[in-house]
Amino acid sequence: LKENPECRALRWNGAEEDSTFDCLIEYDYFMKCSHPKHGRTINLRAIGINLAKGLQFDAMFTSFKEHRAKKEPRQCRKIRDSMMKEDDGFPHVQFLIHYLAPVCLAQSDYATLERELRGLIARGYRPDNLIRLGFMLGRQGRWIESIETLKEALAEHGLKEEDFESSCFPLDVGRELSVFHLLIALGKAYVEINDPGQAARYYHLASKIKSGSHKPFLGFAKVYFNAGQLDRAEVALQKLPGKNAKDDPET
């Protein structure tokens, strides 16, 4: 569009069999010349092009992220399925899994996600995908498998429990690191199988990874609650650190 200022649109042969063409149009121009209520039609001078494979992925991936931002998992899944079928000119699943895993979880599409994650793990893409697999197994209530997988992920990250005694801990970091989520998930899994000692242990380690987060302390409250120690649970909830603690629905 920028290289052809007289033209206001690009069009190319669409991927759908029942589509004659796809069209890219300047948004401001479209809104100026059309009226959605009246269905007004505008004529455009368009350049006909065959979209290269690389650009096809860009277009699909951009659409995928737009639907994801709007929290429209069905549309995301449809685009995801189309992207996964493409081999030529498309990035492989090791790049896409960061974006595809949340869509699978939102749609409870555990079979697809487990297949892709185990395939990536078998090919050597282990640490983060073991975490994702552990989360997914927990969502399914497969707590023992989740614990085993998350412990394997912790080992892949190279962290040992004695490492947490280093003077660099606790960390005061702005974002939540993947290993923080891993430790929180381990604590939750042990709560679910009624092992309060191990649950408290992993929540304690999580508190050393991100000192200002309320999530480990919310975990301690769960441990007290499940043990019937309601007074201690109440005190823990009243002393949650961080400005987001009381806004967390789980609190």
N, C-alpha and C positions, 0 to 999 in steps of 0.2 A: 504493500500500500504506500509506503513512504517513497519507494523508488518510482512510483507511477502516480503522481499527484492528481492527474485528471480522472483516475479511476477510484471508485469508492468501495469496490468489493473485489474479492477473489473467489473463484469457485473451482471445484475439482470433482472428479468422479468419486462418488461416495462408496464406502465399504459395504453398505446395505444393498442387497439385491433389488429391493423395491424402491430405492432412492435414485433419482436421476442425477442429482448433484448435491454437494454440500457447499455452503457459502459462508465466507467471513466478511463482515461488513463493519465499517466504522460505527461505533455505538452512538456517538453524538449525532452523526448524520442520519442514522436510522430513526432516532427519537425525534429529530427535527422534521423529517419528511413523512412519518407514518403516525397513525393514530390507532392504538390497539382496540378501542371500543368500536370504531367504524370499520376496522379491517381494511383501511386504505392500502392500495398497492402502489409501490413506487418502482419505476424502471431504473435499472442500474447498468452502467457500462462495466462489464466485468472482464477480468483476464482469466481465461480457462487454463488451468494447470493440472498436472498430475502430481499429487502430493507424494514427496519422497517418503520412504519407510520411516526415516528418523523423525520427520515432521509429523507423521501419523501418530507416532508414540507421544510426541510433545502435545499434540492436540488432545489425545485421549487422556493423558496424564493430567493436563491442566483441567479438563472437565472433571476428572476424578477428584482432584483436590477441591474444586469449587463445590461439588456435591458434599464432600466430606466436611467442609467448613459450614455448610448449611445443615449438617446432621441429617443427611438423606441416605441412609445405609443401603436401601434397595437400589437406588441409582448407582451408588458406588460399587455394589456387588456386580451389577450388570456390566459396568465398564471394566471392573477387575477381571471378570470372566473373559471378556474380549481381549484384554491385554495378555492374559495368561495363555491364550491360544496362539498368539503371534510369536514366531521364532526369529524371523529375519528382520534385523534392524532394531530389535527391541532389547532393552536391558533385561538381564535375567532376574530370577526371583530373589537372589540374594540382595539386590538393590530394592526391589519392590516390597519385600516382606515387612519392612518398617511401617509401610502405609497399609498393606493388605491385612495384617494381623488384627488391628482394631476393627476393621470391617467384618472380618470373620467372627470375632467375638460378639459384636453388636447383633449379628444375625444368627448367633449360636451355630455357626457353620464349623463345628469342631472337626469333622472328618477331613474337610479340605485343609484346614489349618494344620492339623496334626501331620497329614501326609507331607505337606510342603516343609514344615519345620524338621521333621525327621529326615527328610531328604537332604536338607541343607546341613544338618548336624553330621550326617554320614559323609558328606563331602568336605567336612572340615571347618564349616562356619559355625563354631560351637558356642562361645560364651553367651552372646546375647540371645541366640536362638534357644539355648537351654533354659534361659530365664523365661522367654515367651512360652515355651512348652510347659514349664512348671506352673506359670500363671493359668494357662489353659486347662491343665489337669485339675487345678484347684477349683476352677469355675465349674468343672464337671463333677466335683465332689470326690475325685480320685486322689484323696489326700496323701496316702502312703506313696503313691507314684510321684505326686507333686513334690513331696519332701525329698525323695531320692534324687529327682531331677534337679531341684534347686540346690541341693548340696553339691551335686556334680558341677553345676554352674559356678558355685562359689569357689570350688577347687580350680576351675578353669581361669577364674580371675586372679588366681595366685595369692589369695588372702588366706592366712591362717589365723586362728583365734588369738595366738600369742602376739600377732602383729598389732592387734588393737591396743596393746599395752604401751606402744610407742608414744613418745611425748607429743607427736604431731596430732594425736587425737585428744578431744573430739574436734572434728572439722567444722568450720563455719563457712559453708558454701552457699551460693545463691540458689542453685538449682538442685533438684533431686537426682543423684547419680543412679545408674542402673543397679549397682550393688546395694544401694539403699532400699530400692523397691524389692530386691531379692530377699533381703533380711526381713523386711516387713512381711513379705509373703510367707517366709518360713515361720515367723511367729504366729501368723494367722492359721497356718496349717496345723501347728502343734496345739493351738487353742481348740481347733475343730476335732482333733483326736483326743482331747482331754489330757494333754501333757503340759501342765502349767509351768513346770520347771524349765523345760526346753523352750517353751514359748517366751518366758521372761528373759531367758538367755539371749535369744535372737533379737528381741525388742531392745535389749540393752546394747547389743552390738550396733543395731541400727541407729540408736541415739548418738553413737560415737561418729557415725558417718555424716550426720547432719544434725548439729547440736540444737538448732533453733526450731526444729520441726515438732509439731504436736503429735505426729502419728505414732512414734514409739510409745509415748506416754498414754495415748489412747489405747494402745495395745495392752499396757500394764493394767489399765482400768478393766479391760475385757477379762484379763486373767483373774482379777479380784472378783469381778461380777460372776464369772462362771464358778468360782470357788465359794460363792455365797457370802463373800466378805464385802457386803454392800457399803459399809461405812468407809472402808479403804478405797473402794471404787469411786465413791462420791468425792472424797478428798482428791483423788487422782484427777478426776474430771474438772474439779474446780481450779486445779493448778496447772492445767495444760498450757504449755508455752506457745508463743507465736500469735500473731494477729489474726491468722485464719482459723484458729482452733474452734471458736464458737460458731463460725459460719459453715463448718463442715457438717453436712447432714448426719454423718455417722456419730458425731459428738452428741 
